Amino acid sequence: MSGTLYGVGVGPGDPELLTLKAVRLIQSCPVLAWPAPLEGEGLARTIAAPHVTGTRTEIAIRLSFRPERDDTDSAYDAAAETISGHLEAGRDVAVLCEGDPLFFGSFIYLLTRLRDRFAVEVVPGIASPMAASAVALRPLSTLEDGVAIIPATRSEAEIERLLAAAQSAVIMKVGRHLPKVRRVLDRLNLSDKALVVERATQARQRLIPLADAAEAPYFSLILVQS
């Protein structure tokens, strides 16, 4: 009998924010996999570290994280082949994913490659918008409010259109796109209602009004309330 592939959300950074089910699978699955930079451990593995007990097989999916993402397909092709070998041998595999596995999650790349061959289960995790909202004490939505989730990689016109259609927004993947996002928010007179949240729930967490933000690291987003 083949093993089961688990996509396990480990949340935004605080190891205490994992679900009981996530912890149980991390401790029981004989194989763990996670995305990682070319050197180092990777955020998902770091978050899960306090819950990893005993000895098991570990698979670091090495990625350059270049904006071009030109190595993504080959890295996940290789990872899928390695993981499928364990699944075919009857070993369950838990793939650790920061935040939620299916919300901009790296697990999606493995899901599309392996779902037709093996049993798959997904364990939801706390996604970064919920974590940022919590640490900032800013509700994302009340009553009939609409919330827009907007990648900063979109064009200025698209960002502006999506912002105009919602009462609040979360702008993701800010990074080098901060100047573009700032221009849009300035045009809509929303800059004073925008908050940059860096590394929510992590040790280096910061909350910065947009006006004071000189840059935005990879693990940051902007909360906007109209």
Rosetta blueprint (number, residue, H / E / L):
1 M L
2 S L
3 G L
4 T E
5 L E
6 Y E
7 G E
8 V E
9 G E
10 V L
11 G E
12 P L
13 G L
14 D L
15 P H
16 E H
17 L H
18 L L
19 T L
20 L H
21 K H
22 A H
23 V H
24 R H
25 L H
26 I H
27 Q H
28 S H
29 C L
30 P L
31 V E
32 L E
33 A E
34 W E
35 P E
36 A E
37 P E
38 L L
39 E L
40 G L
41 E L
42 G L
43 L H
44 A H
45 R H
46 T H
47 I H
48 A H
49 A H
50 P H
51 H H
52 V L
53 T L
54 G L
55 T L
56 R L
57 T E
58 E E
59 I E
60 A E
61 I E
62 R E
63 L E
64 S L
65 F L
66 R L
67 P L
68 E L
69 R L
70 D L
71 D L
72 T H
73 D H
74 S H
75 A H
76 Y H
77 D H
78 A H
79 A H
80 A H
81 E H
82 T H
83 I H
84 S H
85 G H
86 H H
87 L H
88 E H
89 A L
90 G L
91 R L
92 D L
93 V E
94 A E
95 V E
96 L E
97 C E
98 E L
99 G E
100 D L
101 P L
102 L L
103 F L
104 F L
105 G L
106 S L
107 F H
108 I H
109 Y H
110 L H
111 L H
112 T H
113 R H
114 L H
115 R L
116 D L
117 R L
118 F L
119 A E
120 V E
121 E E
122 V E
123 V E
124 P L
125 G L
126 I L
127 A L
128 S H
129 P H
130 M H
131 A H
132 A H
133 S H
134 A H
135 V H
136 A H
137 L L
138 R L
139 P L
140 L L
141 S L
142 T L
143 L L
144 E L
145 D L
146 G L
147 V E
148 A E
149 I E
150 I E
151 P E
152 A L
153 T L
154 R L
155 S L
156 E H
157 A H
158 E H
159 I H
160 E H
161 R H
162 L H
163 L H
164 A H
165 A L
166 A L
167 Q L
168 S E
169 A E
170 V E
171 I E
172 M E
173 K L
174 V L
175 G H
176 R H
177 H H
178 L H
179 P H
180 K H
181 V H
182 R H
183 R H
184 V H
185 L H
186 D H
187 R H
188 L L
189 N L
190 L L
191 S H
192 D H
193 K H
194 A E
195 L E
196 V E
197 V E
198 E E
199 R L
200 A L
201 T L
202 Q L
203 A L
204 R L
205 Q L
206 R E
207 L E
208 I E
209 P E
210 L H
211 A H
212 D H
213 A L
214 A L
215 E L
216 A L
217 P L
218 Y L
219 F L
220 S E
221 L E
222 I E
223 L E
224 V E
225 Q E
226 S L
